[in-house]
Amino acid sequence: MPFDPGGAPVTRSLRESNVAALFALLDSTGDGQIAADDFKRIADGLCAALAPDPGSRQHQAIQQLCAGWWEHIREDADVDGDAAVSEAEFVQAVDHLVAGHPQFQQMTLALSCAGFDAADIDEDGFISAPELGRLFSALGIPHEVAEGAFAQLDTDGDGRISRQEYAEGVWVLITSEDPDSPGSAILGQTRQAEAS
């Protein structure tokens, strides 16, 4: 739990907790900051697991969109020019980008859809629980979190997740303060996260 200089617990909103969880996922080296190599490592892992053919549309989209998403974050968050972004910088940058840069939403949704498309092995426009599990596993997200995410994202209860359900859930993750919104806990966050 974060603390202020006086030693009192700092309460985070659900959105801040979710963005911090996203930061932890992106910090592939675990060094407390994200940089271009983290995004490259994530893209390579996704491609190895879901789109191994370098000539495939899915492989190229994941590589390009991960690099582009990093550039959006870097341009807004890397104020000291050290080519790295801390968690605090990331949380602030996402807040700013969500509020003032519509192209950030477009890029975020494009990246989430690229992951969705690569996970949609049978190319039927939906992902099943096992397909979501493969996607989350490629990102280093535990199986039990994937199961919970599937239950949240399958908003119509048809046993599969549409591209729209997935994209909307990812956007909710980084924008919503409503713990009941589908997607608000897809990285395993809960209502208790608001106090962590």
VEXDREN-2710 file (C-alpha; in Angstrom, 1 decimal):
% VEXDREN-2710
k/r/px/py/pz
1/MET/0.0/0.0/0.0
2/PRO/1.5/3.4/-0.9
3/PHE/2.2/5.8/1.9
4/ASP/2.4/9.6/2.0
5/PRO/5.5/11.2/3.6
6/GLY/3.7/11.4/7.0
7/GLY/3.2/7.7/7.0
8/ALA/-0.5/7.6/6.4
9/PRO/-1.9/5.2/3.8
10/VAL/-2.7/6.7/0.5
11/THR/-6.0/5.7/-1.0
12/ARG/-6.1/5.1/-4.7
13/SER/-9.2/5.2/-6.8
14/LEU/-10.2/2.0/-8.7
15/ARG/-9.0/3.5/-12.0
16/GLU/-5.6/4.5/-10.5
17/SER/-5.3/0.9/-9.1
18/ASN/-6.1/-0.5/-12.5
19/VAL/-3.7/1.7/-14.3
20/ALA/-1.0/0.8/-11.7
21/ALA/-1.8/-2.9/-12.4
22/LEU/-1.4/-2.3/-16.1
23/PHE/1.9/-0.6/-15.4
24/ALA/3.1/-3.6/-13.5
25/LEU/2.1/-5.8/-16.5
26/LEU/4.0/-3.5/-18.9
27/ASP/7.1/-3.4/-16.6
28/SER/8.3/-6.7/-18.1
29/THR/11.7/-6.4/-16.4
30/GLY/10.3/-5.5/-13.0
31/ASP/12.7/-2.6/-12.6
32/GLY/10.0/0.0/-11.7
33/GLN/9.9/1.7/-15.0
34/ILE/8.7/1.1/-18.5
35/ALA/10.7/1.7/-21.7
36/ALA/10.8/0.7/-25.3
37/ASP/12.4/-2.6/-24.5
38/ASP/9.5/-3.6/-22.2
39/PHE/7.0/-3.0/-25.1
40/LYS/9.3/-4.9/-27.5
41/ARG/9.5/-7.8/-25.0
42/ILE/5.7/-7.9/-24.6
43/ALA/5.2/-7.7/-28.4
44/ASP/7.7/-10.5/-29.0
45/GLY/6.0/-12.7/-26.3
46/LEU/2.6/-12.1/-27.8
47/CYS/3.8/-12.9/-31.3
48/ALA/5.7/-16.0/-30.1
49/ALA/2.6/-17.4/-28.4
50/LEU/-0.2/-16.2/-30.8
51/ALA/1.2/-15.1/-34.1
52/PRO/4.7/-16.7/-34.7
53/ASP/4.8/-16.0/-38.5
54/PRO/6.6/-12.7/-38.9
55/GLY/4.8/-12.2/-42.2
56/SER/1.3/-12.5/-40.8
57/ARG/-1.0/-9.5/-40.4
58/GLN/-1.4/-10.3/-36.7
59/HIS/2.3/-10.4/-36.0
60/GLN/3.0/-7.2/-37.8
61/ALA/0.0/-5.4/-36.1
62/ILE/1.1/-6.4/-32.6
63/GLN/4.7/-5.3/-33.2
64/GLN/3.6/-1.9/-34.8
65/LEU/0.9/-1.1/-32.3
66/CYS/3.0/-2.0/-29.2
67/ALA/5.7/0.3/-30.5
68/GLY/3.2/3.1/-31.3
69/TRP/1.5/2.8/-27.9
70/TRP/4.9/3.2/-26.2
71/GLU/5.6/6.3/-28.3
72/HIS/2.3/7.8/-27.2
73/ILE/3.1/7.1/-23.5
74/ARG/6.7/8.3/-23.9
75/GLU/5.8/11.6/-25.6
76/ASP/3.4/12.5/-22.8
77/ALA/5.1/11.0/-19.7
78/ASP/8.8/11.1/-20.2
79/VAL/9.3/14.6/-18.9
80/ASP/12.9/14.2/-18.0
81/GLY/13.8/12.7/-21.4
82/ASP/15.5/9.6/-20.0
83/ALA/13.5/7.2/-22.3
84/ALA/11.8/5.6/-19.4
85/VAL/8.5/6.1/-17.5
86/SER/7.9/5.5/-13.8
87/GLU/4.6/4.3/-12.4
88/ALA/3.7/7.7/-11.2
89/GLU/4.5/9.2/-14.6
90/PHE/2.5/6.5/-16.3
91/VAL/-0.6/7.0/-14.1
92/GLN/-0.5/10.7/-14.7
93/ALA/0.1/10.3/-18.5
94/VAL/-2.7/7.9/-18.9
95/ASP/-5.1/10.3/-17.1
96/HIS/-4.0/13.1/-19.4
97/LEU/-4.1/11.0/-22.6
98/VAL/-7.6/9.7/-21.8
99/ALA/-8.9/13.1/-21.1
100/GLY/-7.3/15.1/-23.9
101/HIS/-6.1/12.8/-26.8
102/PRO/-8.8/10.9/-28.7
103/GLN/-6.2/9.2/-30.8
104/PHE/-4.9/7.5/-27.6
105/GLN/-8.3/5.7/-27.3
106/GLN/-8.1/4.7/-30.9
107/MET/-4.6/3.4/-30.5
108/THR/-5.5/1.6/-27.2
109/LEU/-8.5/0.0/-28.9
110/ALA/-6.4/-0.9/-32.0
111/LEU/-3.8/-2.6/-29.8
112/SER/-6.4/-4.5/-27.7
113/CYS/-8.1/-5.6/-31.0
114/ALA/-4.7/-6.8/-32.4
115/GLY/-4.3/-9.0/-29.3
116/PHE/-7.9/-10.2/-29.7
117/ASP/-7.4/-11.0/-33.4
118/ALA/-4.2/-13.0/-32.7
119/ALA/-6.0/-14.9/-29.9
120/ASP/-9.0/-15.7/-32.2
121/ILE/-7.4/-18.8/-33.6
122/ASP/-10.4/-20.0/-35.5
123/GLU/-11.0/-16.4/-36.8
124/ASP/-14.7/-16.5/-36.0
125/GLY/-14.8/-13.0/-34.5
126/PHE/-15.0/-14.2/-31.0
127/ILE/-12.6/-15.6/-28.4
128/SER/-13.4/-18.5/-26.2
129/ALA/-12.3/-19.0/-22.6
130/PRO/-9.2/-21.1/-23.7
131/GLU/-8.3/-18.5/-26.4
132/LEU/-8.5/-15.7/-23.7
133/GLY/-6.4/-17.9/-21.5
134/ARG/-3.7/-18.2/-24.1
135/LEU/-3.7/-14.4/-24.6
136/PHE/-3.4/-13.7/-20.9
137/SER/-0.8/-16.4/-20.5
138/ALA/1.3/-14.8/-23.2
139/LEU/1.1/-11.6/-21.2
140/GLY/2.1/-13.4/-18.0
141/ILE/-1.3/-13.1/-16.4
142/PRO/-2.3/-16.0/-14.2
143/HIS/-5.0/-18.5/-15.3
144/GLU/-7.4/-17.7/-12.5
145/VAL/-7.3/-14.0/-13.5
146/ALA/-8.1/-15.0/-17.1
147/GLU/-11.1/-17.0/-15.8
148/GLY/-12.4/-14.0/-13.9
149/ALA/-11.8/-11.7/-16.8
150/PHE/-13.7/-14.0/-19.2
151/ALA/-16.7/-13.9/-16.8
152/GLN/-16.6/-10.1/-16.8
153/LEU/-16.1/-9.6/-20.5
154/ASP/-18.8/-12.0/-21.7
155/THR/-21.4/-9.4/-21.0
156/ASP/-24.2/-11.1/-23.0
157/GLY/-23.5/-14.5/-21.4
158/ASP/-23.2/-16.4/-24.6
159/GLY/-20.0/-18.2/-23.6
160/ARG/-17.7/-16.2/-25.9
161/ILE/-16.3/-12.7/-26.0
162/SER/-16.9/-10.5/-29.1
163/ARG/-14.3/-8.0/-30.3
164/GLN/-16.5/-5.2/-29.1
165/GLU/-16.9/-6.7/-25.6
166/TYR/-13.1/-7.1/-25.4
167/ALA/-12.3/-3.6/-26.6
168/GLU/-14.9/-2.0/-24.3
169/GLY/-13.6/-4.0/-21.3
170/VAL/-10.0/-2.9/-21.9
171/TRP/-11.1/0.8/-22.2
172/VAL/-13.2/0.5/-19.0
173/LEU/-10.1/-0.9/-17.2
174/ILE/-8.2/2.4/-17.6
175/THR/-11.1/4.8/-17.5
176/SER/-13.9/3.7/-15.1
177/GLU/-14.4/4.2/-11.4
178/ASP/-17.4/1.9/-11.4
179/PRO/-16.4/-1.5/-10.0
180/ASP/-19.5/-3.1/-11.6
181/SER/-18.5/-2.0/-15.1
182/PRO/-17.4/-5.0/-17.2
183/GLY/-13.7/-4.8/-17.5
184/SER/-13.0/-3.0/-14.3
185/ALA/-11.3/-6.0/-12.8
186/ILE/-9.9/-7.9/-15.8
187/LEU/-6.4/-7.7/-14.3
188/GLY/-7.6/-9.2/-11.1
189/GLN/-8.3/-5.9/-9.3
190/THR/-11.2/-5.9/-6.9
191/ARG/-13.3/-3.4/-4.9
192/GLN/-10.6/-3.7/-2.2
193/ALA/-8.1/-2.3/-4.7
194/GLU/-9.6/1.1/-4.1
195/ALA/-7.9/1.0/-0.7
196/SER/-4.6/-0.5/-1.8
END
